[in-house]
Amino acid sequence: MSEVKDFLLSYFKERFDDIGDNLAGVDLIEDGYIDSMALYSFVAKLEDQFDIQFSDEELLSHEFRKLDTLAKLVEKKITSKK
């Protein structure tokens, strides 16, 4: 598992016992894991952890809603800054 996926799983497992080990299909908003208030804190933590910045468009994209696609987005941003 990648560093990004490990971070995401760890972050949500600390807060939710039922997240499981599988990122596929977990919708952060629809499944109730994050709300608009928690989103700000979560984004700040991600940006700090991986030294990246999200655009407003990325925050509103479908990629940001699901853990598996979010992991890919973060990995892509890390790769593109090298």
C-alpha positions as CSV (number, residue, x, y, z in Angstrom):
1,M,0.0,0.0,0.0
2,S,1.2,3.5,-0.8
3,E,2.2,6.1,1.8
4,V,-0.9,8.2,0.7
5,K,-3.3,5.3,1.2
6,D,-1.7,4.4,4.5
7,F,-2.1,8.0,5.6
8,L,-5.8,8.2,4.5
9,L,-6.7,4.9,6.2
10,S,-4.9,5.9,9.4
11,Y,-6.6,9.3,9.4
12,F,-10.1,7.9,9.1
13,K,-9.5,4.8,11.2
14,E,-8.5,7.1,14.1
15,R,-11.9,8.8,13.8
16,F,-14.2,6.0,12.6
17,D,-14.1,2.3,13.6
18,D,-16.1,1.1,10.7
19,I,-14.0,2.4,7.8
20,G,-12.3,-1.0,7.2
21,D,-9.1,-1.6,5.3
22,N,-10.5,-1.1,1.8
23,L,-10.5,2.3,0.2
24,A,-12.5,1.3,-2.9
25,G,-16.0,2.8,-3.0
26,V,-15.9,4.7,0.3
27,D,-17.6,8.0,-0.4
28,L,-16.4,10.5,2.3
29,I,-19.6,12.7,2.1
30,E,-22.4,10.2,1.3
31,D,-21.1,7.6,3.8
32,G,-20.9,10.3,6.5
33,Y,-17.2,10.3,7.2
34,I,-16.7,14.0,6.6
35,D,-18.9,17.1,6.5
36,S,-18.2,20.6,5.4
37,M,-16.8,21.6,8.8
38,A,-14.4,18.7,8.9
39,L,-13.4,19.1,5.3
40,Y,-11.3,22.2,6.0
41,S,-9.3,20.5,8.7
42,F,-8.9,17.4,6.5
43,V,-7.7,19.3,3.5
44,A,-5.2,21.3,5.6
45,K,-3.8,18.1,7.1
46,L,-3.4,16.5,3.6
47,E,-1.7,19.6,2.2
48,D,0.7,19.8,5.2
49,Q,1.4,16.1,5.2
50,F,2.3,15.9,1.5
51,D,3.4,19.5,0.8
52,I,0.7,20.0,-1.9
53,Q,-2.1,22.5,-2.6
54,F,-5.6,21.7,-3.9
55,S,-7.4,24.0,-6.2
56,D,-11.1,24.9,-5.6
57,E,-12.0,22.8,-8.7
58,E,-10.2,19.8,-7.2
59,L,-12.0,20.1,-3.9
60,L,-15.3,20.1,-5.7
61,S,-14.4,17.2,-8.0
62,H,-15.7,13.7,-7.8
63,E,-12.1,12.6,-7.2
64,F,-12.2,14.2,-3.8
65,R,-15.3,12.4,-2.6
66,K,-14.0,8.9,-2.7
67,L,-10.9,7.6,-0.8
68,D,-9.5,5.5,-3.6
69,T,-9.7,8.4,-6.2
70,L,-8.5,10.9,-3.6
71,A,-5.4,8.8,-3.0
72,K,-4.7,8.8,-6.8
73,L,-5.2,12.5,-6.9
74,V,-2.8,13.1,-4.1
75,E,-0.2,10.7,-5.6
76,K,-0.5,12.6,-8.9
77,K,0.0,15.9,-7.2
78,I,3.1,14.6,-5.4
79,T,4.6,13.2,-8.6
80,S,3.9,16.4,-10.6
81,K,5.8,18.6,-8.1
82,K,9.0,16.6,-8.5
